[in-house]
Amino acid sequence: MHALSAAVADLMREVARDVVLPRYRNLATHEVEEKTVGELVTIADREAELRLNEGLARILPEAGLVGEEACAADASLTSKLESGLNWVIDPIDGTGNFASGKSPFAIMVALADAGVVQAGWMLDPLTGRLCAATLGKGAWIDDERVTARESGAAMPIAGLSVLFLDPADRQAMIDRVEGKFEVADIPRCAGEQYPRIVLGIHDLAAFERTLPWDHAPGALFVNEAGGRVARPDGAAYRLAAEPGRGLLAAASPALWDRAAAILYG
């Protein structure tokens, strides 16, 4: 796995250098499109996914390819996640930030076997920070093994992604956390939000929409660092063609239990 991980990291850095960063703050108007309401895609997303597909197919030819942009064109591709080895690819996580010429954004890749994530990588193209994890073997930032830590704030710091909640549920969640958590601005990039939990910047994060490419590497990273990521009912997070709703991440299992009781009753 070490050789495979190094090869994936090298590929991601190449794609960042050759495809993503040259387009950063350098996009023409026609190179940014709205693929669904509120969801942007850029020429860099599409070009990066193609380059990642080509490279990952060379690294592990027997694995399938499940990329965000390919699935946007053909949603049936997510059914591949139910069986066999598959690469899960988010060519630019945080496209809205990228298209606006601001950070953070990330390149994210995971390797899953029958819906269970075996390894994951999240690269910040601007800083070069690489977060990686392997199932059962721990989590790393660059070459340093990391353990999740709480922020130590008087109230736990929560990043709540409520965009996809309906207005009533959104307000109910805000009411439940009042006086219990300090609600922080979210980075609108899962490739940044998950590392913040491990680094002690945020204590927890709650997500409503859980598309596989947004969460596969980050959920593994937090779990392998000693935190906990699970569905609101405590079920383990698995990739699936029908991804389900809701995901809670916390810097420790004890904090996860506390947050789940507050957020979901």
Backbone torsions as a table, in degrees:
resi	resn	phi	psi	omega
1	MET	NA	-29.7	-178.1
2	HIS	-61.9	-44.3	-179.0
3	ALA	-65.8	-40.1	178.4
4	LEU	-63.3	-44.9	-179.2
5	SER	-60.9	-41.8	179.5
6	ALA	-64.8	-38.6	179.9
7	ALA	-66.6	-40.7	178.3
8	VAL	-64.8	-44.0	179.4
9	ALA	-60.2	-43.4	178.9
10	ASP	-62.6	-42.3	179.0
11	LEU	-61.9	-45.3	-179.0
12	MET	-62.1	-40.6	177.9
13	ARG	-64.9	-38.3	177.4
14	GLU	-63.4	-43.2	179.8
15	VAL	-65.7	-38.7	176.6
16	ALA	-61.0	-46.9	-176.5
17	ARG	-69.1	-43.8	-170.1
18	ASP	-91.3	-25.7	-172.1
19	VAL	-117.8	-51.4	-170.7
20	VAL	-77.8	-54.4	-174.6
21	LEU	-64.6	-35.5	176.2
22	PRO	-62.1	-22.8	178.6
23	ARG	-91.3	-11.7	-176.4
24	TYR	-67.5	125.7	-175.4
25	ARG	58.0	27.2	-177.2
26	ASN	-143.4	36.4	-177.9
27	LEU	-100.7	130.5	172.1
28	ALA	-76.3	159.2	-177.1
29	THR	-56.8	-40.8	-177.5
30	HIS	-74.3	-7.4	179.8
31	GLU	-92.7	5.7	175.9
32	VAL	-125.4	126.2	-178.4
33	GLU	-129.7	157.8	171.9
34	GLU	-99.3	109.2	-176.9
35	LYS	-82.7	-32.8	168.2
36	THR	-140.2	173.6	-177.4
37	VAL	-59.2	118.6	177.8
38	GLY	80.4	-0.5	-178.4
39	GLU	-113.3	117.4	-177.9
40	LEU	-97.9	154.3	169.3
41	VAL	-137.7	142.7	179.6
42	THR	-120.6	168.3	176.1
43	ILE	-60.4	-29.8	179.5
44	ALA	-68.5	-38.0	176.1
45	ASP	-57.4	-49.2	-175.1
46	ARG	-68.1	-42.7	179.9
47	GLU	-67.8	-39.2	179.9
48	ALA	-65.6	-40.6	179.5
49	GLU	-63.7	-40.5	177.8
50	LEU	-61.8	-43.9	179.5
51	ARG	-66.1	-40.2	176.9
52	LEU	-64.6	-43.6	177.5
53	ASN	-55.8	-47.8	-178.1
54	GLU	-61.9	-45.1	-177.6
55	GLY	-70.2	-42.8	-179.3
56	LEU	-67.1	-33.9	176.6
57	ALA	-64.2	-31.9	175.9
58	ARG	-73.6	-38.8	-176.8
59	ILE	-68.0	-40.9	-177.8
60	LEU	-144.6	82.8	-172.5
61	PRO	-60.6	-26.7	-176.5
62	GLU	-77.0	-9.0	-178.3
63	ALA	-90.4	142.6	173.9
64	GLY	-77.0	174.1	-177.4
65	LEU	-125.7	120.8	178.7
66	VAL	-125.0	96.6	-177.4
67	GLY	-106.5	151.0	-178.0
68	GLU	-57.3	-47.2	-174.7
69	GLU	-73.2	-34.2	175.0
70	ALA	-64.5	-39.9	179.6
71	CYS	-70.9	-27.7	175.3
72	ALA	-64.5	-32.2	178.9
73	ALA	-84.2	-29.3	-177.8
74	ASP	-146.9	92.8	-174.8
75	ALA	-62.2	-21.9	-178.4
76	SER	-65.7	-17.1	179.8
77	LEU	-62.0	-24.9	-179.6
78	THR	-66.1	-18.5	179.0
79	SER	-63.9	-20.4	177.9
80	LYS	-62.9	-22.9	-177.5
81	LEU	-68.1	-16.5	-175.8
82	GLU	-73.4	-19.3	-177.0
83	SER	-151.7	152.7	174.0
84	GLY	73.4	178.4	178.2
85	LEU	-81.0	136.3	178.3
86	ASN	-147.8	137.1	166.7
87	TRP	-80.1	136.4	176.6
88	VAL	-116.3	123.9	-164.9
89	ILE	-127.2	127.0	168.2
90	ASP	-118.7	101.3	-172.5
91	PRO	-64.1	-37.3	171.8
92	ILE	-142.6	107.5	173.7
93	ASP	-87.9	130.2	-172.7
94	GLY	89.5	39.0	-178.0
95	THR	-59.3	-35.8	178.7
96	GLY	-58.8	-42.3	176.5
97	ASN	-64.7	-47.6	-178.9
98	PHE	-57.6	-46.5	-177.9
99	ALA	-66.8	-25.5	178.3
100	SER	-86.9	-1.5	179.1
101	GLY	75.3	31.3	-179.9
102	LYS	-136.7	160.9	176.3
103	SER	-93.8	164.6	1.8
104	PRO	-95.4	159.6	168.2
105	PHE	-150.4	162.9	-172.4
106	ALA	-148.3	157.0	167.4
107	ILE	-102.7	129.2	-174.8
108	MET	-130.7	136.1	179.7
109	VAL	-139.3	140.8	172.8
110	ALA	-137.2	156.2	173.8
111	LEU	-117.1	121.3	-177.3
112	ALA	-120.8	149.6	176.2
113	ASP	-125.2	112.2	-178.6
114	ALA	51.2	42.4	175.7
115	GLY	86.8	-5.1	178.1
116	VAL	-101.5	122.2	-176.6
117	VAL	-74.1	125.7	-178.6
118	GLN	-96.6	-30.7	-178.4
119	ALA	-159.6	153.2	179.9
120	GLY	-151.7	153.0	-177.5
121	TRP	-140.4	137.6	176.0
122	MET	-133.8	117.7	-177.5
123	LEU	-112.0	128.4	170.5
124	ASP	-90.0	106.6	-175.9
125	PRO	-62.4	-28.8	-176.5
126	LEU	-76.4	-39.6	-178.2
127	THR	-99.1	-18.7	-175.6
128	GLY	82.1	1.6	-179.3
129	ARG	-66.4	129.2	178.0
130	LEU	-117.1	119.4	173.8
131	CYS	-102.2	130.6	-176.5
132	ALA	-142.0	152.9	177.9
133	ALA	-151.4	150.9	174.7
134	THR	-129.2	134.3	-175.9
135	LEU	-55.1	123.6	178.0
136	GLY	78.8	1.1	-174.9
137	LYS	-126.7	2.9	173.4
138	GLY	103.9	-178.9	-176.8
139	ALA	-128.4	148.5	-178.1
140	TRP	-135.8	148.7	163.9
141	ILE	-116.2	116.3	-169.9
142	ASP	55.7	-119.5	-177.2
143	ASP	-105.0	11.1	-176.2
144	GLU	-108.9	125.7	176.2
145	ARG	-68.7	140.2	-174.1
146	VAL	-126.1	151.6	174.7
147	THR	-124.3	133.5	-179.2
148	ALA	-63.4	142.6	179.2
149	ARG	-137.8	145.8	177.2
150	GLU	-76.5	159.7	-174.6
151	SER	-70.9	-28.0	-175.0
152	GLY	82.7	5.7	178.9
153	ALA	-68.9	157.4	-179.0
154	ALA	-58.4	-39.3	172.0
155	MET	-119.6	138.1	178.6
156	PRO	-54.4	140.6	-178.1
157	ILE	-93.5	122.5	-173.3
158	ALA	-117.2	132.3	169.5
159	GLY	-101.7	107.7	-174.7
160	LEU	-106.3	114.7	178.3
161	SER	-90.8	95.3	-173.2
162	VAL	-106.6	7.2	-174.7
163	LEU	-57.0	-37.3	-173.3
164	PHE	-96.7	7.5	172.3
165	LEU	-83.3	148.3	174.0
166	ASP	-72.2	158.4	-171.4
167	PRO	-53.7	-40.2	-178.7
168	ALA	-65.9	-44.5	179.6
169	ASP	-67.7	-34.6	178.1
170	ARG	-62.2	-47.6	180.0
171	GLN	-66.8	-36.3	178.8
172	ALA	-63.2	-40.4	178.3
173	MET	-66.1	-42.3	178.5
174	ILE	-61.2	-40.4	179.0
175	ASP	-65.9	-38.5	-177.0
176	ARG	-67.2	-31.8	-175.7
177	VAL	-90.8	-9.1	-177.5
178	GLU	-58.8	126.9	179.7
179	GLY	79.7	-3.0	-179.4
180	LYS	-113.5	-36.0	177.6
181	PHE	-128.5	151.1	168.9
182	GLU	-90.9	116.7	-175.8
183	VAL	-86.0	122.0	-177.9
184	ALA	-101.3	156.6	171.2
185	ASP	-64.0	138.6	178.8
186	ILE	-91.9	150.1	-177.7
187	PRO	-79.1	-5.9	-176.1
188	ARG	55.9	40.0	179.6
189	CYS	-160.7	107.0	-178.9
190	ALA	-62.3	-29.3	178.3
191	GLY	-67.1	-11.4	171.8
192	GLU	-106.0	-35.0	-174.7
193	GLN	-68.0	-40.8	177.6
194	TYR	-63.7	-46.7	175.9
195	PRO	-58.8	-32.9	179.6
196	ARG	-61.4	-32.0	178.8
197	ILE	-69.4	-43.6	179.8
198	VAL	-67.8	-35.4	-176.3
199	LEU	-82.3	-2.9	178.9
200	GLY	79.9	17.3	176.7
201	ILE	-83.0	-46.6	171.2
202	HIS	-116.8	153.3	178.3
203	ASP	-93.7	-29.3	-178.6
204	LEU	-156.5	163.5	176.8
205	ALA	-143.8	140.0	176.3
206	ALA	-122.1	131.5	-179.2
207	PHE	-121.7	144.1	175.0
208	GLU	-95.2	-51.7	179.7
209	ARG	-89.4	134.0	-172.8
210	THR	-131.0	60.5	175.5
211	LEU	-64.5	141.5	-169.7
212	PRO	-59.2	-40.7	-177.2
213	TRP	-69.6	-21.8	178.5
214	ASP	-77.4	-26.3	-167.8
215	HIS	-125.2	-15.1	-175.2
216	ALA	-56.1	-52.8	-178.0
217	PRO	-73.6	-36.2	-176.3
218	GLY	-69.6	-41.1	179.1
219	ALA	-62.0	-44.3	177.5
220	LEU	-63.0	-41.9	-178.5
221	PHE	-58.2	-48.1	-179.2
222	VAL	-66.6	-44.3	179.8
223	ASN	-61.6	-43.5	-178.6
224	GLU	-71.4	-20.5	176.3
225	ALA	-84.4	-2.1	177.9
226	GLY	101.9	-0.6	172.6
227	GLY	-83.8	-162.0	177.7
228	ARG	-143.4	134.1	172.3
229	VAL	-127.5	126.3	-179.5
230	ALA	-157.4	167.8	173.7
231	ARG	-66.0	159.7	-179.0
232	PRO	-54.3	-28.1	179.4
233	ASP	-89.0	4.8	179.3
234	GLY	94.0	-5.5	179.8
235	ALA	-67.3	145.3	178.6
236	ALA	-63.4	146.3	178.7
237	TYR	-80.3	123.2	174.9
238	ARG	-128.2	150.5	176.0
239	LEU	-79.7	144.2	-179.2
240	ALA	-156.1	158.7	177.5
241	ALA	-61.8	-35.6	172.9
242	GLU	-105.7	99.0	-166.1
243	PRO	-71.1	-15.4	-179.3
244	GLY	77.5	-179.1	-176.1
245	ARG	-124.7	144.4	170.7
246	GLY	87.7	131.4	177.1
247	LEU	-156.2	132.9	-179.2
248	LEU	-120.9	129.8	178.8
249	ALA	-121.1	138.5	179.9
250	ALA	-144.8	157.2	-175.4
251	ALA	-74.4	-12.6	176.6
252	SER	-151.8	154.9	176.8
253	PRO	-60.0	-38.0	-179.8
254	ALA	-64.3	-41.5	178.5
255	LEU	-68.0	-34.5	176.1
256	TRP	-59.6	-46.9	-179.6
257	ASP	-59.6	-44.0	-179.5
258	ARG	-64.3	-45.0	-178.1
259	ALA	-67.1	-39.9	179.9
260	ALA	-62.3	-39.2	179.1
261	ALA	-64.7	-37.3	-178.9
262	ILE	-76.4	-46.3	-173.9
263	LEU	-76.1	-36.9	-171.3
264	TYR	-120.6	-3.6	176.5
265	GLY	70.9	NA	NA
